[in-house]
């Protein structure tokens, strides 16, 4: 459901002011990390990749070539 124009404007104003504050908080948090905390966080993120099974076909075919072929065909039809 779309926001009413006034509500959308308030939402935009709120994020316009919150965005820089959140960016600064993120920078301070990252600067304050110790080396061991940074390594632990990196390990936690990288370990997520091993939790989801990978389709064997995905190791040899990403779908990019197929996608590009579709785009190429569409380009010449229009």
Backbone atoms as SQL, in Angstrom:
CREATE TABLE atoms (id INTEGER PRIMARY KEY, chain TEXT, resi INTEGER, resn TEXT, atom TEXT, x REAL, y REAL, z REAL);
INSERT INTO atoms VALUES
  (1, 'A', 1, 'UNK', 'N', 0.845, -1.181, 0.000),
  (2, 'A', 1, 'UNK', 'CA', 0.000, 0.000, 0.000),
  (3, 'A', 1, 'UNK', 'C', 0.893, 1.247, 0.000),
  (4, 'A', 2, 'UNK', 'N', 0.613, 2.174, -0.869),
  (5, 'A', 2, 'UNK', 'CA', 1.411, 3.393, -0.999),
  (6, 'A', 2, 'UNK', 'C', 1.100, 4.362, 0.134),
  (7, 'A', 3, 'UNK', 'N', 2.095, 5.127, 0.513),
  (8, 'A', 3, 'UNK', 'CA', 1.910, 6.142, 1.549),
  (9, 'A', 3, 'UNK', 'C', 1.231, 7.373, 0.948),
  (10, 'A', 4, 'UNK', 'N', 0.465, 8.037, 1.785),
  (11, 'A', 4, 'UNK', 'CA', -0.118, 9.308, 1.372),
  (12, 'A', 4, 'UNK', 'C', 1.038, 10.295, 1.173),
  (13, 'A', 5, 'UNK', 'N', 0.868, 11.289, 0.311),
  (14, 'A', 5, 'UNK', 'CA', 1.969, 12.230, 0.050),
  (15, 'A', 5, 'UNK', 'C', 2.557, 12.865, 1.312),
  (16, 'A', 6, 'UNK', 'N', 1.718, 13.248, 2.262),
  (17, 'A', 6, 'UNK', 'CA', 2.231, 13.876, 3.489),
  (18, 'A', 6, 'UNK', 'C', 3.040, 12.871, 4.304),
  (19, 'A', 7, 'UNK', 'N', 2.559, 11.648, 4.389),
  (20, 'A', 7, 'UNK', 'CA', 3.271, 10.617, 5.145),
  (21, 'A', 7, 'UNK', 'C', 4.588, 10.267, 4.453),
  (22, 'A', 8, 'UNK', 'N', 4.569, 10.208, 3.135),
  (23, 'A', 8, 'UNK', 'CA', 5.787, 9.916, 2.387),
  (24, 'A', 8, 'UNK', 'C', 6.809, 11.029, 2.588),
  (25, 'A', 9, 'UNK', 'N', 6.359, 12.259, 2.623),
  (26, 'A', 9, 'UNK', 'CA', 7.256, 13.393, 2.837),
  (27, 'A', 9, 'UNK', 'C', 7.881, 13.323, 4.237),
  (28, 'A', 10, 'UNK', 'N', 7.058, 12.990, 5.262),
  (29, 'A', 10, 'UNK', 'CA', 7.578, 12.856, 6.626),
  (30, 'A', 10, 'UNK', 'C', 8.595, 11.724, 6.704),
  (31, 'A', 11, 'UNK', 'N', 8.288, 10.607, 6.031),
  (32, 'A', 11, 'UNK', 'CA', 9.192, 9.454, 6.026),
  (33, 'A', 11, 'UNK', 'C', 10.533, 9.849, 5.404),
  (34, 'A', 12, 'UNK', 'N', 10.478, 10.563, 4.284),
  (35, 'A', 12, 'UNK', 'CA', 11.686, 11.009, 3.606),
  (36, 'A', 12, 'UNK', 'C', 12.490, 11.961, 4.481),
  (37, 'A', 13, 'UNK', 'N', 11.815, 12.896, 5.121),
  (38, 'A', 13, 'UNK', 'CA', 12.514, 13.837, 6.003),
  (39, 'A', 13, 'UNK', 'C', 13.172, 13.111, 7.167),
  (40, 'A', 14, 'UNK', 'N', 12.471, 12.118, 7.711),
  (41, 'A', 14, 'UNK', 'CA', 13.010, 11.357, 8.832),
  (42, 'A', 14, 'UNK', 'C', 14.285, 10.622, 8.416),
  (43, 'A', 15, 'UNK', 'N', 14.261, 9.953, 7.268),
  (44, 'A', 15, 'UNK', 'CA', 15.443, 9.219, 6.818),
  (45, 'A', 15, 'UNK', 'C', 16.546, 10.137, 6.340),
  (46, 'A', 16, 'UNK', 'N', 16.178, 11.305, 5.833),
  (47, 'A', 16, 'UNK', 'CA', 17.197, 12.271, 5.416),
  (48, 'A', 16, 'UNK', 'C', 18.004, 12.733, 6.622),
  (49, 'A', 17, 'UNK', 'N', 17.352, 12.893, 7.766),
  (50, 'A', 17, 'UNK', 'CA', 18.081, 13.300, 8.963),
  (51, 'A', 17, 'UNK', 'C', 18.721, 12.108, 9.673),
  (52, 'A', 18, 'UNK', 'N', 18.083, 10.953, 9.617),
  (53, 'A', 18, 'UNK', 'CA', 18.623, 9.777, 10.312),
  (54, 'A', 18, 'UNK', 'C', 19.797, 9.167, 9.558),
  (55, 'A', 19, 'UNK', 'N', 19.800, 9.254, 8.245),
  (56, 'A', 19, 'UNK', 'CA', 20.844, 8.632, 7.436),
  (57, 'A', 19, 'UNK', 'C', 22.258, 9.034, 7.833),
  (58, 'A', 20, 'UNK', 'N', 22.559, 10.318, 7.869),
  (59, 'A', 20, 'UNK', 'CA', 23.911, 10.728, 8.268),
  (60, 'A', 20, 'UNK', 'C', 24.269, 10.303, 9.697),
  (61, 'A', 21, 'UNK', 'N', 23.294, 10.371, 10.604),
  (62, 'A', 21, 'UNK', 'CA', 23.559, 9.956, 11.988),
  (63, 'A', 21, 'UNK', 'C', 23.866, 8.466, 12.058),
  (64, 'A', 22, 'UNK', 'N', 23.129, 7.666, 11.311),
  (65, 'A', 22, 'UNK', 'CA', 23.380, 6.226, 11.286),
  (66, 'A', 22, 'UNK', 'C', 24.723, 5.907, 10.636),
  (67, 'A', 23, 'UNK', 'N', 25.077, 6.644, 9.590),
  (68, 'A', 23, 'UNK', 'CA', 26.366, 6.439, 8.938),
  (69, 'A', 23, 'UNK', 'C', 27.511, 6.753, 9.897),
  (70, 'A', 24, 'UNK', 'N', 27.369, 7.814, 10.648),
  (71, 'A', 24, 'UNK', 'CA', 28.403, 8.176, 11.630),
  (72, 'A', 24, 'UNK', 'C', 28.509, 7.131, 12.728),
  (73, 'A', 25, 'UNK', 'N', 27.375, 6.632, 13.197),
  (74, 'A', 25, 'UNK', 'CA', 27.372, 5.577, 14.207),
  (75, 'A', 25, 'UNK', 'C', 28.065, 4.323, 13.674),
  (76, 'A', 26, 'UNK', 'N', 27.786, 3.982, 12.439),
  (77, 'A', 26, 'UNK', 'CA', 28.425, 2.811, 11.808),
  (78, 'A', 26, 'UNK', 'C', 29.938, 3.000, 11.733),
  (79, 'A', 27, 'UNK', 'N', 30.375, 4.193, 11.312),
  (80, 'A', 27, 'UNK', 'CA', 31.812, 4.469, 11.222),
  (81, 'A', 27, 'UNK', 'C', 32.484, 4.337, 12.584),
  (82, 'A', 28, 'UNK', 'N', 31.860, 4.929, 13.620),
  (83, 'A', 28, 'UNK', 'CA', 32.438, 4.857, 14.955),
  (84, 'A', 28, 'UNK', 'C', 32.495, 3.420, 15.452),
  (85, 'A', 29, 'UNK', 'N', 31.447, 2.650, 15.170),
  (86, 'A', 29, 'UNK', 'CA', 31.417, 1.255, 15.602),
  (87, 'A', 29, 'UNK', 'C', 32.522, 0.457, 14.927),
  (88, 'A', 30, 'UNK', 'N', 32.706, 0.668, 13.631),
  (89, 'A', 30, 'UNK', 'CA', 33.743, -0.061, 12.906),
  (90, 'A', 30, 'UNK', 'C', 35.145, 0.350, 13.351),
  (91, 'A', 31, 'UNK', 'N', 35.332, 1.647, 13.592),
  (92, 'A', 31, 'UNK', 'CA', 36.650, 2.118, 14.051),
  (93, 'A', 31, 'UNK', 'C', 36.986, 1.576, 15.431),
  (94, 'A', 32, 'UNK', 'N', 35.961, 1.340, 16.237),
  (95, 'A', 32, 'UNK', 'CA', 36.176, 0.871, 17.602),
  (96, 'A', 32, 'UNK', 'C', 36.411, -0.623, 17.728),
  (97, 'A', 33, 'UNK', 'N', 36.262, -1.352, 16.626),
  (98, 'A', 33, 'UNK', 'CA', 36.465, -2.796, 16.689),
  (99, 'A', 33, 'UNK', 'C', 37.929, -3.127, 16.941),
  (100, 'A', 34, 'UNK', 'N', 38.129, -4.115, 17.788),
  (101, 'A', 34, 'UNK', 'CA', 39.480, -4.628, 17.939),
  (102, 'A', 34, 'UNK', 'C', 39.732, -5.595, 16.795),
  (103, 'A', 35, 'UNK', 'N', 40.989, -5.962, 16.613),
  (104, 'A', 35, 'UNK', 'CA', 41.317, -6.901, 15.543),
  (105, 'A', 35, 'UNK', 'C', 40.594, -8.227, 15.753),
  (106, 'A', 36, 'UNK', 'N', 40.538, -8.698, 16.990),
  (107, 'A', 36, 'UNK', 'CA', 39.878, -9.979, 17.245),
  (108, 'A', 36, 'UNK', 'C', 38.368, -9.889, 17.010),
  (109, 'A', 37, 'UNK', 'N', 37.765, -8.757, 17.328),
  (110, 'A', 37, 'UNK', 'CA', 36.334, -8.579, 17.062),
  (111, 'A', 37, 'UNK', 'C', 36.064, -8.550, 15.564),
  (112, 'A', 38, 'UNK', 'N', 36.916, -7.872, 14.821),
  (113, 'A', 38, 'UNK', 'CA', 36.749, -7.794, 13.372),
  (114, 'A', 38, 'UNK', 'C', 36.902, -9.176, 12.737),
  (115, 'A', 39, 'UNK', 'N', 37.888, -9.937, 13.185),
  (116, 'A', 39, 'UNK', 'CA', 38.083, -11.286, 12.659),
  (117, 'A', 39, 'UNK', 'C', 36.905, -12.190, 13.000),
  (118, 'A', 40, 'UNK', 'N', 36.383, -12.067, 14.214),
  (119, 'A', 40, 'UNK', 'CA', 35.229, -12.881, 14.617),
  (120, 'A', 40, 'UNK', 'C', 34.001, -12.522, 13.789),
  (121, 'A', 41, 'UNK', 'N', 33.786, -11.231, 13.554),
  (122, 'A', 41, 'UNK', 'CA', 32.649, -10.797, 12.745),
  (123, 'A', 41, 'UNK', 'C', 32.791, -11.291, 11.310),
  (124, 'A', 42, 'UNK', 'N', 33.999, -11.205, 10.778),
  (125, 'A', 42, 'UNK', 'CA', 34.237, -11.688, 9.415),
  (126, 'A', 42, 'UNK', 'C', 33.986, -13.186, 9.322),
  (127, 'A', 43, 'UNK', 'N', 34.475, -13.916, 10.292),
  (128, 'A', 43, 'UNK', 'CA', 34.276, -15.366, 10.313),
  (129, 'A', 43, 'UNK', 'C', 32.790, -15.706, 10.409),
  (130, 'A', 44, 'UNK', 'N', 32.049, -14.956, 11.203),
  (131, 'A', 44, 'UNK', 'CA', 30.610, -15.203, 11.341),
  (132, 'A', 44, 'UNK', 'C', 29.890, -15.000, 10.012),
  (133, 'A', 45, 'UNK', 'N', 30.238, -13.939, 9.296),
  (134, 'A', 45, 'UNK', 'CA', 29.607, -13.666, 8.002),
  (135, 'A', 45, 'UNK', 'C', 29.995, -14.731, 6.983),
  (136, 'A', 46, 'UNK', 'N', 31.279, -15.065, 6.928),
  (137, 'A', 46, 'UNK', 'CA', 31.739, -16.052, 5.949),
  (138, 'A', 46, 'UNK', 'C', 31.181, -17.449, 6.238),
  (139, 'A', 47, 'UNK', 'N', 30.948, -17.759, 7.495),
  (140, 'A', 47, 'UNK', 'CA', 30.421, -19.086, 7.823),
  (141, 'A', 47, 'UNK', 'C', 28.975, -19.261, 7.366),
  (142, 'A', 48, 'UNK', 'N', 28.266, -18.166, 7.148),
  (143, 'A', 48, 'UNK', 'CA', 26.884, -18.263, 6.674),
  (144, 'A', 48, 'UNK', 'C', 26.810, -18.904, 5.294),
  (145, 'A', 49, 'UNK', 'N', 27.828, -18.701, 4.496),
  (146, 'A', 49, 'UNK', 'CA', 27.832, -19.235, 3.132),
  (147, 'A', 49, 'UNK', 'C', 27.837, -20.754, 3.129),
  (148, 'A', 50, 'UNK', 'N', 28.389, -21.366, 4.141),
  (149, 'A', 50, 'UNK', 'CA', 28.457, -22.824, 4.167),
  (150, 'A', 50, 'UNK', 'C', 27.173, -23.456, 4.680),
  (151, 'A', 51, 'UNK', 'N', 26.254, -22.673, 5.207),
  (152, 'A', 51, 'UNK', 'CA', 25.008, -23.217, 5.747),
  (153, 'A', 51, 'UNK', 'C', 23.993, -23.567, 4.667),
  (154, 'A', 52, 'UNK', 'N', 24.046, -22.892, 3.556),
  (155, 'A', 52, 'UNK', 'CA', 23.071, -23.155, 2.510),
  (156, 'A', 52, 'UNK', 'C', 23.688, -24.052, 1.438),
  (157, 'A', 53, 'UNK', 'N', 22.973, -25.112, 1.071),
  (158, 'A', 53, 'UNK', 'CA', 23.525, -26.023, 0.061),
  (159, 'A', 53, 'UNK', 'C', 23.578, -25.346, -1.309),
  (160, 'A', 54, 'UNK', 'N', 24.597, -25.685, -2.055),
  (161, 'A', 54, 'UNK', 'CA', 24.779, -25.124, -3.390),
  (162, 'A', 54, 'UNK', 'C', 24.371, -26.173, -4.412),
  (163, 'A', 55, 'UNK', 'N', 23.528, -25.775, -5.337),
  (164, 'A', 55, 'UNK', 'CA', 23.125, -26.664, -6.415),
  (165, 'A', 55, 'UNK', 'C', 24.372, -27.025, -7.221),
  (166, 'A', 56, 'UNK', 'N', 24.621, -28.308, -7.479),
  (167, 'A', 56, 'UNK', 'CA', 25.828, -28.693, -8.226),
  (168, 'A', 56, 'UNK', 'C', 25.957, -28.001, -9.587),
  (169, 'A', 57, 'UNK', 'N', 24.824, -27.745, -10.257),
  (170, 'A', 57, 'UNK', 'CA', 24.863, -27.071, -11.558),
  (171, 'A', 57, 'UNK', 'C', 25.408, -25.650, -11.418),
  (172, 'A', 58, 'UNK', 'N', 25.219, -25.069, -10.272),
  (173, 'A', 58, 'UNK', 'CA', 25.646, -23.700, -10.018),
  (174, 'A', 58, 'UNK', 'C', 27.171, -23.560, -10.072),
  (175, 'A', 59, 'UNK', 'N', 27.875, -24.646, -9.860),
  (176, 'A', 59, 'UNK', 'CA', 29.341, -24.606, -9.889),
  (177, 'A', 59, 'UNK', 'C', 29.879, -24.448, -11.313),
  (178, 'A', 60, 'UNK', 'N', 29.065, -24.807, -12.320),
  (179, 'A', 60, 'UNK', 'CA', 29.532, -24.718, -13.706),
  (180, 'A', 60, 'UNK', 'C', 28.710, -23.747, -14.542),
  (181, 'A', 61, 'UNK', 'N', 27.567, -23.283, -14.020),
  (182, 'A', 61, 'UNK', 'CA', 26.669, -22.437, -14.803),
  (183, 'A', 61, 'UNK', 'C', 26.017, -21.410, -13.884),
  (184, 'A', 62, 'UNK', 'N', 26.278, -20.134, -14.109),
  (185, 'A', 62, 'UNK', 'CA', 25.696, -19.099, -13.250),
  (186, 'A', 62, 'UNK', 'C', 24.398, -18.546, -13.809),
  (187, 'A', 63, 'UNK', 'N', 24.146, -18.786, -15.095),
  (188, 'A', 63, 'UNK', 'CA', 22.954, -18.224, -15.723),
  (189, 'A', 63, 'UNK', 'C', 23.222, -16.893, -16.407),
  (190, 'A', 64, 'UNK', 'N', 24.400, -16.349, -16.217),
  (191, 'A', 64, 'UNK', 'CA', 24.710, -15.045, -16.803),
  (192, 'A', 64, 'UNK', 'C', 24.692, -15.080, -18.330),
  (193, 'A', 65, 'UNK', 'N', 25.259, -16.122, -18.907),
  (194, 'A', 65, 'UNK', 'CA', 25.283, -16.223, -20.378),
  (195, 'A', 65, 'UNK', 'C', 23.860, -16.324, -20.911),
  (196, 'A', 66, 'UNK', 'N', 23.025, -17.121, -20.250),
  (197, 'A', 66, 'UNK', 'CA', 21.621, -17.258, -20.667),
  (198, 'A', 66, 'UNK', 'C', 20.901, -15.917, -20.563),
  (199, 'A', 67, 'UNK', 'N', 21.134, -15.214, -19.473),
  (200, 'A', 67, 'UNK', 'CA', 20.496, -13.912, -19.280),
  (201, 'A', 67, 'UNK', 'C', 20.929, -12.930, -20.368),
  (202, 'A', 68, 'UNK', 'N', 22.202, -12.902, -20.674),
  (203, 'A', 68, 'UNK', 'CA', 22.694, -11.987, -21.693),
  (204, 'A', 68, 'UNK', 'C', 22.108, -12.324, -23.067),
  (205, 'A', 69, 'UNK', 'N', 21.938, -13.612, -23.353),
  (206, 'A', 69, 'UNK', 'CA', 21.324, -14.014, -24.622),
  (207, 'A', 69, 'UNK', 'C', 19.884, -13.517, -24.698),
  (208, 'A', 70, 'UNK', 'N', 19.159, -13.619, -23.597),
  (209, 'A', 70, 'UNK', 'CA', 17.778, -13.113, -23.575),
  (210, 'A', 70, 'UNK', 'C', 17.741, -11.609, -23.805),
  (211, 'A', 71, 'UNK', 'N', 18.636, -10.882, -23.141),
  (212, 'A', 71, 'UNK', 'CA', 18.685, -9.434, -23.330),
  (213, 'A', 71, 'UNK', 'C', 19.016, -9.095, -24.779),
  (214, 'A', 72, 'UNK', 'N', 19.952, -9.830, -25.366),
  (215, 'A', 72, 'UNK', 'CA', 20.369, -9.586, -26.745),
  (216, 'A', 72, 'UNK', 'C', 19.197, -9.803, -27.706),
  (217, 'A', 73, 'UNK', 'N', 18.449, -10.892, -27.505),
  (218, 'A', 73, 'UNK', 'CA', 17.300, -11.155, -28.381),
  (219, 'A', 73, 'UNK', 'C', 16.244, -10.074, -28.231),
  (220, 'A', 74, 'UNK', 'N', 15.978, -9.654, -27.005),
  (221, 'A', 74, 'UNK', 'CA', 14.964, -8.638, -26.767),
  (222, 'A', 74, 'UNK', 'C', 15.368, -7.307, -27.424),
  (223, 'A', 75, 'UNK', 'N', 16.641, -6.994, -27.369),
  (224, 'A', 75, 'UNK', 'CA', 17.124, -5.727, -27.916),
  (225, 'A', 75, 'UNK', 'C', 16.845, -5.633, -29.419),
  (226, 'A', 76, 'UNK', 'N', 16.991, -6.736, -30.135),
  (227, 'A', 76, 'UNK', 'CA', 16.797, -6.707, -31.577),
  (228, 'A', 76, 'UNK', 'C', 15.334, -6.866, -31.985),
  (229, 'A', 77, 'UNK', 'N', 14.468, -7.246, -31.066),
  (230, 'A', 77, 'UNK', 'CA', 13.041, -7.339, -31.386),
  (231, 'A', 77, 'UNK', 'C', 12.349, -5.992, -31.300),
  (232, 'A', 78, 'UNK', 'N', 12.860, -5.090, -30.477),
  (233, 'A', 78, 'UNK', 'CA', 12.176, -3.803, -30.286),
  (234, 'A', 78, 'UNK', 'C', 12.626, -2.781, -31.292);
